[in-house]
Amino acid sequence: MERLQKMLAHAGVASRRKSEQLILEGKVKVNGKVVTELGTKVSSTDTVEVDGVKLEKEQKVYHLLYKPRGVISAVTDDKGRETVADLFPHIQERLFPVGRLDYDTSGLLIMTNDGDLSYTLTHPKFKIDKTYVARVKGIPGKEQLRILERGVDLEDGKTAPARVKLLSADAKQGKAIIEITIHEGKNRQVRRMFDAIGFPVQKLKRERFAFLTLNGLNAGDSRELSSHEVKLLRVMAETGKIGS
């Protein structure tokens, strides 16, 4: 027996937190009856439906995607725009993105049907590093970069300390390339951090997630994560460091 929300996450419906929301909204049935209590436990013999669709157990799959700009980090889009799920037409399992990159941001995104791993990789308490390269308008000085490093006051709270490196500056064109590493995942966080110090982002790309990189991939490409890489991600999520 296991909790219903955990079973939904394991089945690849969504992360555990999103699965809890589906239950509370009355979208889940167990043996034909709507269940809205989060503590409900189910077994492998119970019939579970979400939005009228019976769940089938799926094998866990893990893919690394180089998300292009102009693609939505979602499974579906009510405006008919292309989503990251559309980039996996030959994958039978229901994939969802681990966290999100906004429409105009490109870069590394993990796609999986493992809700538990998704939760641990995205929750800020597990402090998984995510590294971005931003092209910004203007050239920040050392003091502005220190503000990013110390944490920026945003409307939804102060950001955690970040690691920041000025990669290049072009005085003639009035722009700079900056690398920034954070472990949080606030909505449009990197863009808002640079807005807060007066240097708006013109282009943004996530180049690393934990130890994973985009090496060998072009925009729109993907590859399956190895079992060793998945194991390392689990170790990092549980301990904050890569095991031996």
SULRAQUI-V72248 format. One record per residue. RES is the residue in three letters. SS is DSSP state (A for helix, B for strand, O for the rest). OMEGA is omega in degrees with one decimal (* if undefined). NEAR is the number of other C-alpha atoms within 10 Angstrom. Layout:
res=RES ss=SS omega=OMEGA near=NEAR
res=RES ss=SS omega=OMEGA near=NEAR
This chain:
res=MET ss=O omega=175.5 near=11
res=GLU ss=B omega=-179.1 near=12
res=ARG ss=B omega=-175.1 near=13
res=LEU ss=A omega=-177.9 near=25
res=GLN ss=A omega=177.7 near=28
res=LYS ss=A omega=178.7 near=21
res=MET ss=A omega=177.9 near=22
res=LEU ss=A omega=178.4 near=27
res=ALA ss=A omega=179.7 near=23
res=HIS ss=A omega=-179.6 near=21
res=ALA ss=O omega=177.4 near=21
res=GLY ss=O omega=179.7 near=27
res=VAL ss=O omega=-178.5 near=22
res=ALA ss=O omega=173.3 near=27
res=SER ss=O omega=-178.5 near=27
res=ARG ss=A omega=-179.8 near=23
res=ARG ss=A omega=178.2 near=14
res=LYS ss=A omega=177.5 near=16
res=SER ss=A omega=176.9 near=24
res=GLU ss=A omega=179.3 near=21
res=GLN ss=A omega=178.6 near=15
res=LEU ss=A omega=178.9 near=20
res=ILE ss=A omega=-178.1 near=21
res=LEU ss=A omega=179.6 near=14
res=GLU ss=O omega=177.6 near=12
res=GLY ss=O omega=-177.6 near=15
res=LYS ss=O omega=-175.5 near=16
res=VAL ss=B omega=176.2 near=25
res=LYS ss=B omega=173.2 near=19
res=VAL ss=B omega=-177.7 near=17
res=ASN ss=O omega=175.3 near=12
res=GLY ss=O omega=-178.7 near=12
res=LYS ss=B omega=178.3 near=12
res=VAL ss=B omega=179.4 near=16
res=VAL ss=O omega=179.2 near=20
res=THR ss=O omega=-178.5 near=18
res=GLU ss=O omega=-174.7 near=13
res=LEU ss=O omega=-178.4 near=15
res=GLY ss=O omega=-177.0 near=12
res=THR ss=O omega=178.1 near=14
res=LYS ss=B omega=-179.0 near=15
res=VAL ss=B omega=177.4 near=18
res=SER ss=O omega=-178.2 near=12
res=SER ss=O omega=-179.5 near=10
res=THR ss=O omega=179.5 near=8
res=ASP ss=O omega=176.1 near=12
res=THR ss=O omega=-177.2 near=15
res=VAL ss=B omega=177.9 near=24
res=GLU ss=B omega=174.1 near=19
res=VAL ss=B omega=-176.6 near=18
res=ASP ss=O omega=176.0 near=10
res=GLY ss=O omega=-179.0 near=11
res=VAL ss=B omega=-180.0 near=10
res=LYS ss=B omega=-178.7 near=13
res=LEU ss=O omega=172.2 near=14
res=GLU ss=O omega=-179.4 near=11
res=LYS ss=O omega=-178.0 near=13
res=GLU ss=O omega=170.6 near=15
res=GLN ss=O omega=179.6 near=11
res=LYS ss=O omega=178.2 near=15
res=VAL ss=O omega=-174.7 near=19
res=TYR ss=B omega=-179.2 near=19
res=HIS ss=B omega=173.4 near=19
res=LEU ss=B omega=-177.4 near=22
res=LEU ss=B omega=168.2 near=26
res=TYR ss=B omega=-176.8 near=25
res=LYS ss=B omega=175.1 near=28
res=PRO ss=O omega=169.8 near=20
res=ARG ss=O omega=177.0 near=18
res=GLY ss=O omega=177.0 near=14
res=VAL ss=O omega=-176.8 near=21
res=ILE ss=B omega=175.9 near=23
res=SER ss=O omega=-178.7 near=23
res=ALA ss=O omega=178.8 near=19
res=VAL ss=O omega=177.7 near=14
res=THR ss=O omega=177.7 near=15
res=ASP ss=O omega=-176.5 near=11
res=ASP ss=O omega=177.5 near=5
res=LYS ss=O omega=176.9 near=6
res=GLY ss=O omega=179.2 near=8
res=ARG ss=O omega=179.6 near=12
res=GLU ss=O omega=179.2 near=17
res=THR ss=B omega=178.1 near=18
res=VAL ss=A omega=177.8 near=23
res=ALA ss=A omega=179.1 near=19
res=ASP ss=A omega=-178.9 near=16
res=LEU ss=A omega=179.9 near=15
res=PHE ss=O omega=-174.3 near=18
res=PRO ss=O omega=-175.4 near=7
res=HIS ss=O omega=178.5 near=7
res=ILE ss=O omega=-177.4 near=11
res=GLN ss=O omega=-178.2 near=8
res=GLU ss=O omega=179.1 near=16
res=ARG ss=O omega=-178.6 near=19
res=LEU ss=O omega=171.0 near=25
res=PHE ss=B omega=-177.7 near=25
res=PRO ss=B omega=173.6 near=23
res=VAL ss=O omega=-172.2 near=23
res=GLY ss=O omega=-179.2 near=19
res=ARG ss=O omega=167.4 near=20
res=LEU ss=O omega=-175.7 near=25
res=ASP ss=O omega=-171.6 near=16
res=TYR ss=O omega=-175.5 near=16
res=ASP ss=O omega=-179.8 near=14
res=THR ss=B omega=177.5 near=24
res=SER ss=B omega=171.6 near=23
res=GLY ss=B omega=-168.7 near=25
res=LEU ss=B omega=178.8 near=27
res=LEU ss=B omega=176.5 near=26
res=ILE ss=B omega=177.2 near=24
res=MET ss=B omega=-176.1 near=25
res=THR ss=B omega=169.2 near=23
res=ASN ss=O omega=-179.7 near=26
res=ASP ss=O omega=-176.4 near=26
res=GLY ss=A omega=-180.0 near=28
res=ASP ss=A omega=179.3 near=19
res=LEU ss=A omega=178.2 near=19
res=SER ss=A omega=-179.3 near=22
res=TYR ss=A omega=-176.3 near=20
res=THR ss=A omega=-179.3 near=20
res=LEU ss=A omega=-176.1 near=25
res=THR ss=A omega=-178.3 near=19
res=HIS ss=O omega=-175.0 near=15
res=PRO ss=A omega=-178.0 near=16
res=LYS ss=A omega=179.4 near=12
res=PHE ss=A omega=169.5 near=17
res=LYS ss=O omega=175.5 near=20
res=ILE ss=O omega=-177.0 near=23
res=ASP ss=O omega=173.3 near=20
res=LYS ss=B omega=-174.6 near=19
res=THR ss=B omega=-178.6 near=23
res=TYR ss=B omega=169.4 near=22
res=VAL ss=B omega=-175.9 near=22
res=ALA ss=B omega=167.2 near=24
res=ARG ss=B omega=-175.3 near=21
res=VAL ss=B omega=175.9 near=23
res=LYS ss=B omega=-176.6 near=19
res=GLY ss=O omega=-178.4 near=18
res=ILE ss=O omega=-179.9 near=21
res=PRO ss=O omega=174.3 near=20
res=GLY ss=O omega=-177.6 near=9
res=LYS ss=A omega=-177.3 near=10
res=GLU ss=A omega=177.3 near=10
res=GLN ss=A omega=178.6 near=15
res=LEU ss=A omega=177.5 near=19
res=ARG ss=A omega=177.0 near=16
res=ILE ss=A omega=176.9 near=18
res=LEU ss=A omega=-178.1 near=23
res=GLU ss=A omega=-177.9 near=19
res=ARG ss=A omega=-175.6 near=14
res=GLY ss=O omega=-175.4 near=15
res=VAL ss=O omega=176.9 near=20
res=ASP ss=B omega=176.2 near=15
res=LEU ss=B omega=-176.8 near=14
res=GLU ss=O omega=178.6 near=7
res=ASP ss=O omega=175.1 near=8
res=GLY ss=B omega=-179.6 near=10
res=LYS ss=B omega=178.8 near=12
res=THR ss=O omega=176.1 near=21
res=ALA ss=O omega=177.4 near=16
res=PRO ss=O omega=-178.5 near=17
res=ALA ss=O omega=171.9 near=21
res=ARG ss=B omega=-172.0 near=16
res=VAL ss=B omega=178.9 near=19
res=LYS ss=B omega=174.3 near=15
res=LEU ss=B omega=-176.9 near=17
res=LEU ss=B omega=179.0 near=12
res=SER ss=B omega=177.9 near=13
res=ALA ss=B omega=179.5 near=17
res=ASP ss=B omega=-176.7 near=11
res=ALA ss=O omega=-178.4 near=10
res=LYS ss=O omega=-179.7 near=6
res=GLN ss=O omega=177.3 near=10
res=GLY ss=O omega=179.6 near=11
res=LYS ss=B omega=179.4 near=20
res=ALA ss=B omega=174.8 near=21
res=ILE ss=B omega=-174.1 near=22
res=ILE ss=B omega=174.1 near=21
res=GLU ss=B omega=179.9 near=19
res=ILE ss=B omega=179.7 near=19
res=THR ss=B omega=178.7 near=22
res=ILE ss=B omega=175.0 near=23
res=HIS ss=O omega=176.5 near=23
res=GLU ss=O omega=179.4 near=21
res=GLY ss=O omega=177.0 near=17
res=LYS ss=O omega=-178.8 near=15
res=ASN ss=O omega=178.5 near=13
res=ARG ss=O omega=-170.3 near=12
res=GLN ss=A omega=-176.1 near=14
res=VAL ss=A omega=178.6 near=23
res=ARG ss=A omega=-178.4 near=18
res=ARG ss=A omega=177.5 near=19
res=MET ss=A omega=179.4 near=21
res=PHE ss=A omega=175.0 near=21
res=ASP ss=A omega=-175.6 near=15
res=ALA ss=A omega=178.9 near=16
res=ILE ss=O omega=172.7 near=15
res=GLY ss=O omega=179.5 near=15
res=PHE ss=O omega=-174.0 near=20
res=PRO ss=O omega=-179.8 near=19
res=VAL ss=B omega=175.8 near=21
res=GLN ss=B omega=180.0 near=15
res=LYS ss=B omega=-174.8 near=16
res=LEU ss=B omega=-179.4 near=23
res=LYS ss=B omega=173.9 near=21
res=ARG ss=B omega=-173.9 near=23
res=GLU ss=B omega=-179.7 near=20
res=ARG ss=B omega=171.9 near=19
res=PHE ss=B omega=-171.4 near=23
res=ALA ss=O omega=179.9 near=19
res=PHE ss=O omega=-177.0 near=14
res=LEU ss=B omega=178.8 near=16
res=THR ss=B omega=179.6 near=17
res=LEU ss=O omega=-175.8 near=20
res=ASN ss=O omega=176.5 near=9
res=GLY ss=O omega=-177.1 near=8
res=LEU ss=O omega=169.9 near=14
res=ASN ss=O omega=-180.0 near=13
res=ALA ss=O omega=-178.8 near=14
res=GLY ss=O omega=178.6 near=16
res=ASP ss=O omega=175.3 near=15
res=SER ss=B omega=173.8 near=21
res=ARG ss=B omega=178.0 near=14
res=GLU ss=B omega=175.4 near=14
res=LEU ss=O omega=176.8 near=18
res=SER ss=O omega=178.1 near=12
res=SER ss=A omega=178.7 near=11
res=HIS ss=A omega=178.3 near=9
res=GLU ss=A omega=178.3 near=14
res=VAL ss=A omega=178.5 near=15
res=LYS ss=A omega=179.1 near=14
res=LEU ss=A omega=177.5 near=18
res=LEU ss=A omega=178.4 near=24
res=ARG ss=A omega=179.7 near=19
res=VAL ss=A omega=179.1 near=15
res=MET ss=A omega=-178.5 near=20
res=ALA ss=A omega=-176.5 near=23
res=GLU ss=A omega=-172.8 near=13
res=THR ss=A omega=-176.7 near=12
res=GLY ss=O omega=178.0 near=16
res=LYS ss=O omega=179.3 near=15
res=ILE ss=O omega=178.4 near=15
res=GLY ss=O omega=-179.6 near=11
res=SER ss=O omega=* near=5
